[in-house]
Every structure is written in structure tokens, then in C-alpha cells.
Amino acid sequence: MGIPQIGTCGAEPLAYGSSRREVVELRHQSTPSLVPRGRALFWEGEHQAQKIKIVKGVVRAVHLLENGNRQILTFFWPGYVVMPTHSSCQRITAEAVTNCWVQRSAASGICQQNEPCGAHQVLVDTLALVATRNQKSSVARIAEFLLRIRSHLPNDPKRPLALSLLLPRADIADHLGTSIETVCRTLAEFKMKGLIDLPNRKTIRYLNLQGLLQIAGD
């Protein structure tokens, strides 16, 4: 799996006032590292004072409920920067949905006033999700979700006009507050109606965007 090359490894003069150790640490931070699928980038309640840029792959923001279930609050896509929080510890667990390449950079334990806070980033998506749950049926939420993630999905190199559906059905269900059976049944109905095509479980073609928009608005 290739990743974007950031920086070089050749000999470079040290920056003025920087020790060799500081330069080595800076280069290490600027080099994307692999987080295997299913591995946590950080845990809820953990002190985490780094900015984490998603270079490749998808990360889910998870909150563990008292009954042991999980709520997926949002997904972080390539290009997204996960910020530390204003508080001393993280309010979510960040897990790799796919194999992910991430780039970590140093940040203070508390966000600066002119920088977004990690907790606020998740809160914005969570409030939008709550509003959608209260106003729309499960079918409408699934249609709206498919439209929302479309721009983030990479092309499938083996199938023309198809995209790689990176998210498992269980993740979609946990995010939208429905069951995996409802997600699978709704996707099958969308396929039968000619709205989408599903060549396999990890691939999707969008065939009728207007039809999905109409359902999402219900």
C-alpha cells in the first residue's frame, strides 16, 4: 500500500537553534505511520495532545455507552485533522475502520483559542446526527448518509464508475442509530429500485442521485 511521500531522508542542515534530536523528532512526526484496521489511535479518557492528520483511510469516533454498546459519532476522512481537546483528556475513542496512514504533529495539551477543539469538531457532527434522527425515518437517514459520504469514497480500480464502500454495514447502523438488518434491507431496496448498484459488499455505484435526494428529504 503506497502512501504520499512527505519530506526527504537525505542529509539536511540543522535549523538554526535546533538540536539534532529535535530535528530527528520533527522528521519522525512528519512521516505518515500505519495504524492497522481495528486499532485505536487513542482511547476515551486518554491524554492526547497531538494533532493527527488522516492521510489515507477512514477513522471512526466512538463513544462507549454505559450499557456496553457503542455510538459512532462521526467519521474522519483523508485530509481531516483530529485536534486535541480543551480538557486534559479525550472524550472519544478514535479507531481505524480501514488500514490508515496518519501524520502526527506536536500540539499543546490544550488547544489554542484560534484553533478548533477536538471535542467541538465531534459535537458539530453529533448535533447534526441527533437532528436527523429526530426528523427522518431510518430509510431517509440511510439515503442521506450515502449522499454525504459519496465525495469521500475512492474509485474502485477494478470497476468503472464504482466507488469503494469503506464502511462496514455495522458501522453505518451504529452511526445512524438503527440495526444492521435495517441497513442491509434498505441497501437491497435501493438496489432493486435502481438507485444504487452493489457489485459486492465493498463496492457501490450511484445510479440515481435525484432519487436518493428525494428519499433523504422525506
N, C-alpha and C positions, 0 to 999 in steps of 0.2 A: 504494500500500500504506500503510494507516494505521498509526500507532504510538501507544502511550499517551503522552499529554502529561504531562511531568514538569516542574514549576516554571513560572514565567512569565517573560516577557521585558520586563515593564514596569519602570519606574524603582523601585528599592527603596533604602532607606538602607543604607549600608555597615555590616557587622557591626563591632562595637567592636574596634579593634586590627587590622583587616584593611585592606590596601591595595585600591585599585580593581582592580589587576591580579589580585590573589589572588581577589577576588570573581568576576571575569570567568572565570578559570580554573576555579573551583568550579562555576559555572553551565555551562561547557562540558562538564565531566566528568559533570554530572547529566543532560545531554541525550543520549538514545539516538542512536547513529550506525549507519549502514548498513554491513554487511560483505557484499559480494556473494557469491553462491554460488560455492564453489570457492576463495575467497580465504582465506589463513591469518590468524588472529587473532594468532598468534605461532608461532615455529618452535622445534623441539627444539634445545637448546643456546643459545637466545637469553635474554638477561637480560630478565625481565619482572616488574615489581614493582607491578602493578596488580591490583585485584580487578575481574573482568569479569562482570557480570550479564547473562544471556541474557534479553532482554525478549521477543523473538519469533524463531522459527526454531529450527533444530537445528544443533548443533556436534558434530563427532566428534573424539575424542582419538586421535591416530595416533602409533605408534612405528615408525620405519623400521628394517627388519632389514638385516643385513649383506649378504644376497643381493639386496637392492634391493626386496624385497617390503615390504608394509606390514601392520601389525597394528592393527586398530581396537580400542582397549582399552575404550572406553565412549562414550556419547553424552551431551551436555549439553542439557537441555530447557529451555523457558521457565521462569524463576524460579530456575534454578540459578546459583550464583555460583562462577566458576572462580577459585581462590585462587592467589597466587604460592607458590613453594616455599621450603622452608628453605634449600636450596642457592642458589648465586648464579645458576643458570640453570634453564630449564625442561627437564623430562625428556621432554616430549611436544610434538608439533605439534598445534595446535588449528585445525581447518579448518571453514568454514561448509558444511554439507550443503545448506542452502537459503539464500535471501537472509535475512540475520539482522540484527536490531536489537539492539545491545548497549549497555550502560551501564558505562562505566569509572569507577573511583574510585581515588584515590591510596591506596597502601599502602606500607609499608616493604619493602625488598628481601628481608627475612627475616620470615616470619610470626611474630606474637606467640605466646607459649606458649598462650594461651587461644583461639587461632584455629586452625581446621583448615588443614592444609597442602595445597597443590595436588597434590603427589606422593602424599600419603596418600589423598586423595579418589579418585584414579585406581587406587591399589593395592587398595583395598577391592573395587572392581568387577572388577579384573583377577583377584584371587584367587577370587572367586565364579565368574568365567568359566572359570578353569582347572579348578575342581572340577566344574563342569557338563560340560566337555569329557571329563573322565576317567570320568564316571559315566553319561553318556547318549549315545544314538545321535544322529546328525545330525537325524533326524526329530523326536525328542523335544526337542532343543535349539531347533529352529525353532518348535515349538509353544510351548515355554516362553517364548521371546523374544517371540512375538506377544502372549502374555498380559501380559508385563512392560511392553511399550510401549503397551498399549491406552489407559491413562489419560492418556498424553501426546499422543495424536493428536487433532487438531482435527476438528470436524464438517465434513463436506463440504456446502457450502451448496446444491449442486445435486441432491443425492441423499439422501432421507430415511434415517435410521438408518445412514448410511455415514460413515466416517472417512477423512481424507486420510492415506494411507500415505506419509509424508515421506521415507522412507529408500529409496535405490536397492537393487536386489537385490544388486549387487556389494558394497555396504557391509554388508549383512546377512551375506553369505558371508564377508567378511574379518573381521567381528567374531566369528562363530561358528566360524571355522576350517574351513570347508567350501568347496565350489565353487559358483559361481553357477548351474551346471546343476542341482546338488542342491537349491538354494533354489527355483529355478523349478519343478522337478519336484514338490517337496514341496508348494508352494503350490497347484499344479494338483490334486494328490491331495486336499488338504484341501478344495478347492472341490468336487471330484467327490463327496466323502463328505458334503457338506452342512455342513461345519464352518465355512466362511467363504464369502463371495462376493467376487469381484474384478470389479467393473463395468469397471475399466480398471487399468492398471499403477500408478496413483497413488491408488487408492481401495480400501477394504476394508470389508466388513461382517462382524461377528462373529455367526454364526448358532447355534453350539453351543459355549458356553464349557465346559460339563462334558466334552464330548468332547475338547476341546483339553487340558483339565486331565488327563484320563486318559492321553492320549498323552505329555504333558510329564512325567508321573510314571514313565514306563517307563524 
